[in-house]
Amino acid sequence: MCLRWLVWLVVTLLSLTGCQQDILNQALQGKLPPEKSNEIIVAYCQSCHIHRTFDPGTHTPRMHALYDRQPYTTTTQCRTCHLVGEDTWGMKRRKTLWPAQVAQQKRSK
């Protein structure tokens, strides 16, 4: 009886966690307040060995100077330049809109 109850509890808890959307996706899709989104995105970036010393306080102002138009020159949200998509198999594809890409898009229009 106790084993059956334990199995039921584990299955129930696992099924509930499957319904929750990834918090990083919510942040990147703008489904959270801007401050909370930035906090989650920065924590994700800093979890990587390449970006562990990332300083969010200096990043945005420094990046503003590299772009040639709004919203990139005035944004306060990470998700303006940092995007996420998902392919058919559920693999996440993260992308950064670099200044050269933004400038190229402007010229091709």
C-alpha positions in Angstrom: 0.0 0.0 0.0 2.8 2.4 0.9 4.7 1.7 -2.2 1.7 2.3 -4.4 1.0 5.6 -2.7 4.7 6.7 -3.2 4.6 5.8 -6.9 1.4 7.8 -7.3 2.9 10.8 -5.6 6.1 10.7 -7.7 4.0 10.4 -11.0 1.7 13.2 -9.9 4.6 15.5 -9.1 6.4 14.7 -12.3 3.3 15.4 -14.4 2.8 18.8 -12.7 6.4 19.9 -13.5 5.8 19.1 -17.1 3.1 21.7 -17.4 5.2 24.6 -16.2 6.8 26.7 -19.0 10.5 27.3 -18.9 11.1 30.5 -17.0 13.9 31.5 -19.4 11.5 31.2 -22.3 9.0 33.3 -20.5 11.7 36.0 -19.9 12.9 36.0 -23.5 9.3 36.1 -24.9 8.4 39.2 -22.8 5.9 37.3 -20.6 7.4 38.7 -17.4 8.0 42.2 -16.2 11.2 43.8 -17.8 13.2 43.8 -14.6 12.4 40.2 -13.8 13.1 39.2 -17.4 16.5 40.9 -17.3 17.4 39.2 -14.0 16.6 35.7 -15.3 18.4 36.3 -18.6 21.5 37.7 -16.8 21.5 34.7 -14.4 21.4 32.3 -17.4 24.2 34.1 -19.2 26.4 34.1 -16.0 25.9 30.3 -15.6 28.0 29.8 -18.7 31.8 29.7 -18.2 32.3 32.2 -21.1 30.0 34.8 -19.5 30.6 34.2 -15.8 32.2 37.7 -15.3 29.4 39.4 -17.4 28.5 42.8 -15.9 25.0 43.7 -16.8 25.3 47.2 -15.4 27.8 48.2 -18.1 26.7 46.0 -20.9 23.6 47.8 -22.1 25.0 51.4 -22.1 28.1 50.1 -23.9 26.0 48.3 -26.5 23.8 51.3 -27.2 26.8 53.1 -28.8 27.3 50.2 -31.2 23.9 50.3 -32.8 22.6 52.9 -35.3 18.8 53.0 -34.5 16.0 52.5 -32.1 15.0 50.3 -30.3 18.6 49.1 -30.0 20.0 52.5 -28.9 17.5 53.0 -26.1 16.5 49.6 -24.9 16.7 48.5 -21.3 15.7 44.9 -22.0 18.0 42.1 -22.9 15.4 40.5 -25.1 15.6 43.3 -27.7 18.9 41.9 -29.0 18.8 38.4 -27.6 16.2 36.1 -29.0 15.2 32.4 -28.7 13.4 30.1 -31.0 12.6 26.5 -31.1 12.8 24.1 -34.0 10.5 21.2 -34.9 12.2 18.8 -32.5 12.1 21.2 -29.6 15.7 22.2 -29.7 16.3 25.8 -28.5 18.1 28.2 -30.8 19.3 31.3 -29.2 20.4 34.3 -31.3 21.9 37.7 -30.8 21.1 40.5 -33.2 24.6 42.1 -33.7 25.1 45.7 -34.7 26.3 44.7 -38.2 23.2 42.6 -38.8 20.9 45.4 -37.7 22.7 47.9 -40.0 22.5 45.4 -42.9 18.7 44.9 -42.3 18.3 48.7 -42.5 20.2 48.9 -45.8 18.3 46.0 -47.4 14.9 47.6 -46.8 
